[in-house]
């Protein structure tokens, strides 16, 4: 089985027709579902948050079978993720796609769990410490996209689970957990 980095690729990835949008509705629906799952799994495994439609993304081509997804297929698969709430277009021209391998509310739950597991109730951390600190190593939070993190933190703030405070710069932004 071929791998992309350490990620094992599914069998369909070696089947040339899956690199061309299928004309039969039922087949296309299955194809889109398989690609959605693959993109989410791959992005989670490699902590990828943004896919550029025009950029070289490892899943969009398979040199072993000499196949690549065309622009229409790439956009179809990413648009399907957007429809599912698992991605968002970052621009009107659909060139950049933010991949939400966890939905924002799920990220918020993960952050809350992280705070409880690490005894952070009534503790203060900077946003950067949450993203890159020792406590978050080995978790999905470590290295997460700052924009996604801020949206999840704002959701938690709206629920009264934490307070976000501003410092003199964005590097100084902090969070006080009140789990």
C-alpha positions in Angstrom: 0.0 0.0 0.0 1.3 3.4 -0.9 1.8 6.0 1.8 1.9 9.8 1.7 4.5 10.5 4.4 3.4 8.2 7.2 -0.2 8.2 6.1 -1.5 5.0 4.6 -3.6 5.7 1.6 -6.8 3.8 0.9 -7.2 1.4 -2.0 -9.2 3.8 -4.1 -6.2 6.1 -4.3 -4.6 3.6 -6.7 -7.6 3.3 -8.9 -7.3 5.8 -11.9 -11.0 6.5 -12.3 -11.1 8.0 -8.8 -8.9 10.9 -10.1 -11.7 11.9 -12.6 -15.1 13.1 -11.5 -17.5 10.3 -12.3 -20.5 11.0 -14.5 -22.9 8.5 -12.8 -24.5 10.2 -9.8 -24.3 7.3 -7.4 -20.7 6.6 -8.3 -19.8 10.3 -7.9 -21.5 10.5 -4.5 -19.4 7.5 -3.3 -16.3 9.0 -4.9 -16.9 12.4 -3.1 -17.5 10.6 0.2 -14.2 8.7 -0.1 -12.3 11.8 -1.0 -13.8 13.8 1.9 -12.8 11.2 4.4 -9.3 10.9 2.9 -8.8 14.7 3.0 -10.0 15.0 6.6 -7.9 12.0 7.8 -4.8 13.2 6.0 -5.1 16.8 7.2 -5.6 15.7 10.8 -2.7 13.3 10.7 -0.4 16.0 9.2 -2.0 18.9 11.1 -2.9 20.7 7.9 -5.4 23.5 8.2 -5.3 25.2 4.8 -5.3 23.6 1.3 -4.6 25.8 -1.7 -6.6 24.8 -4.7 -3.8 25.7 -7.1 -1.0 24.4 -4.9 0.7 21.0 -4.9 -1.2 19.0 -2.3 0.1 15.5 -1.9 -3.3 13.9 -2.2 -4.2 15.6 -5.4 -1.9 13.5 -7.5 -0.6 9.9 -7.5 2.7 9.6 -9.5 2.5 5.8 -9.2 -0.5 5.7 -11.5 0.3 9.0 -13.3 -3.0 10.6 -12.2 -3.9 14.0 -10.8 -7.1 15.6 -9.9 -8.1 18.5 -12.2 -9.3 21.8 -10.8 -13.0 20.9 -11.1 -12.5 17.7 -9.1 -10.4 19.5 -6.4 -13.0 22.1 -6.1 -15.9 19.6 -6.0 -14.3 17.6 -3.2 -13.4 20.7 -1.1 -16.9 22.2 -1.8 -18.4 19.0 -0.5 -16.5 19.4 2.7 -17.7 23.0 2.9 -21.3 21.8 2.5 -20.8 19.4 5.4 -19.4 22.1 7.6 -16.0 20.5 7.6 -14.3 23.3 5.6 -14.7 26.9 4.7 -13.6 28.8 1.7 -11.2 31.5 2.8 -11.7 33.7 -0.2 -14.4 34.5 -2.7 -12.5 33.0 -5.6 -12.2 29.6 -3.8 -8.4 29.4 -3.9 -7.8 28.7 -0.3 -9.8 26.3 1.9 -9.7 26.1 5.6 -10.0 22.4 6.6 -12.0 21.8 9.9 -11.1 18.2 10.7 -12.8 19.1 14.0 -15.8 21.5 13.8 -15.3 24.7 15.8 -17.7 23.5 18.5 -15.6 20.2 18.7 -12.4 22.2 19.0 -14.0 24.2 21.8 -14.8 20.9 23.6 -11.3 19.6 23.1 -9.9 22.8 24.5 -12.2 22.6 27.5 -11.2 18.9 28.1 -7.5 20.0 27.8 -8.0 22.7 30.4 -9.7 20.2 32.8 -7.1 17.5 32.2 -4.3 19.9 33.0 -5.9 21.5 36.0 -6.1 24.9 34.4 -9.2 26.1 36.1 -8.6 29.7 37.2 -5.3 29.6 35.3 -4.0 32.1 32.8 -2.2 31.1 29.6 -1.3 33.0 26.5 -2.9 31.9 23.2 0.6 30.9 22.0 1.1 28.8 25.1 -2.1 26.9 24.3 -1.0 26.4 20.7 2.7 25.6 21.2 3.3 25.1 24.9 4.5 22.0 26.7 1.0 21.2 28.1 -0.5 20.9 24.6 2.2 18.6 23.1 0.8 15.4 21.9 -2.7 16.8 21.5 -4.6 18.0 18.5 -4.4 21.6 20.0 -0.6 21.7 19.6 0.3 23.6 16.5 -3.3 24.3 15.6 -4.2 27.2 13.3 -4.4 30.4 15.3 -7.7 31.6 13.6 -9.4 28.3 14.3 -8.1 28.4 17.9 -9.4 32.0 18.4 -12.8 31.0 17.1 -13.0 28.1 19.5 -11.9 30.3 22.4 -14.5 32.9 21.5 -17.2 30.2 21.5 -16.0 29.2 25.0 -15.9 32.8 26.1 -19.6 33.2 24.9 -20.5 30.1 27.1 -18.7 31.6 30.1 -16.0 29.0 30.2 -13.1 31.4 29.8 -12.2 35.0 29.4 -10.0 36.3 26.6 -8.0 39.3 27.4 -5.9 41.5 25.1 -2.2 42.3 25.7 -0.2 44.9 23.9 0.2 42.7 20.9 -1.5 39.6 19.5 1.4 37.6 21.0 0.3 38.8 24.4 -3.4 37.7 24.1 -4.3 35.5 26.9 -7.0 33.3 28.3 -8.2 32.8 31.8 -10.0 29.5 32.2 -13.0 29.3 34.5 -13.9 25.7 33.5 
